[in-house]
Amino acid sequence: MSIIPRGQSLALCAALIVATGGCATLPSVPVPITAKTNARVEIRSVYAYPAKDGVTVSGFARRRGFGFLPSGSHLHVSAFRKDGNTVVEADASWHPPVRHRTLISYYRANLRGIEAGKIARIDVEYRMVRD
């Protein structure tokens, strides 16, 4: 049972959306991003945006050919700091193909422990085995 009458719940939801500014999207991280495509995987898109504990890198990749990728294969994401000290790395988790005919899959990696303003560049590449 709802505390708010039925007729007023839609109006209340609309008012909340207007008050909060609608759908909020995070600004992307303004750094050069290199997607290293090879014979097995074509990286179709890469997006980087700030997260609570670092930077999230996501996008879409397409497997070439209809064979399965080797077990342990993944997209590896590296963020290079502006000061040149250390590289922050993460493996992107694969999701099932969005479209089975084209074999396009969504991926996402969380780069923890680095602020968006301290990144010089981001590289995304396919690797056949886990590091």
N, C-alpha and C positions, 0 to 999 in steps of 0.2 A: 504494500500500500504506500502510495506517494504522499508526501506532506504537501506538495504543491498541486493545486487543482490542474486538471488536464489542459484546459484552455490557456492557462498562464505559463505552463512549462516551456512551450515553444517560444513565447515572447521572452522569457527569462534567458533561454539559451541564446537567442539572437542578440540580446543585450550584452551577454557575457562575451560573445565573439567580437562585437563592435568595441567593447570596452578594452579588450586585450589586444586589439589591433589585428584581428583576423589570424591567419596562419603566419607564424613567425618562422623565417628561415635564417639560418646562420650564414654570415658572409664567408665566402671561400678564402682559403689561405693564398695570398698573392705571391707565390713562388713558382719558379719553373718546374714543370713536372715532365719527366721523361718516361715514356712507356716503351719498353723494349720488346717488340713483337718478334716471334720466331716462327719456325715451320709448324710447330704444334698448336700454339695459342696466339690469337690475335687480340690484343687489348684494345677494345673499342672506345672506352671512355675512362677517365680518371678524375675524381673529385676529391679535394682535400678541404676539410673544414674543422674549426676548433671544436674540441670536446672538453668535458670537465677535467680530465686528467691528462690531456695531451692533444693529439690531432688524430682525426679519423680519416682514413683514405678508403674510398669506395669507388665502384664503377661497374662496368660490364665488360666481359671478355667472351670471345667466341673460340670454341675448339675447332680446329681445322680437321676435316675428315670426320667420318662417323664412328671411328674406333674409340674405345675408352682410353683415358689418360692413365699412365702408370700410377699405381698406388703410392701415395706420398707426394705426388706432384702438387704444386701450389704456386701461387703468385707471391713473390717476396717483395716487400716494400722497405725501402731504405730512405731515411731522412738525414741529410747532411747538414750539420750546424754551420752557422756563419763564421764562428770562431775557429772551425777546422779541427776541434778536439776529438769528439767522438761521433760515431754514427749511431742513430737509433734505428733498430730494425724490428720488423714484425712479419709474420706470415699471414696472408689473407685467407680467411675461411671461404670455401666454395659453397655455393648454394645450388640446388638443382636447376637445370636449364629453364629459363623463362619461356623460351619457345623451343620445342623439341626439334622442329625442322631445321632451324638455324643454329641450334646448340649454343645460344647466348645465355651466359650465366652471370648472376650478380656475385660480387665479392666485396669483402670489407676487412680492413685491418685497423687496429688501434695502436697508434704510436704513443706509448706512455712515457711520461717524464720529459717532455719537450714542449715548449710553448711555440705557438704559431709564428711569433715574431722573431724567433731565433733560428728558423730554418732557412738555409740557403737554396736547397733544391731537394726534390723528391724523385726517386727512381722506382719504377715498378717493373718486375721481370718475372718470367716463368722459370721455375726450377723443377727438375724431375724428381729430386729426392729431398727429404727434410734435412735441414742444417743441424 
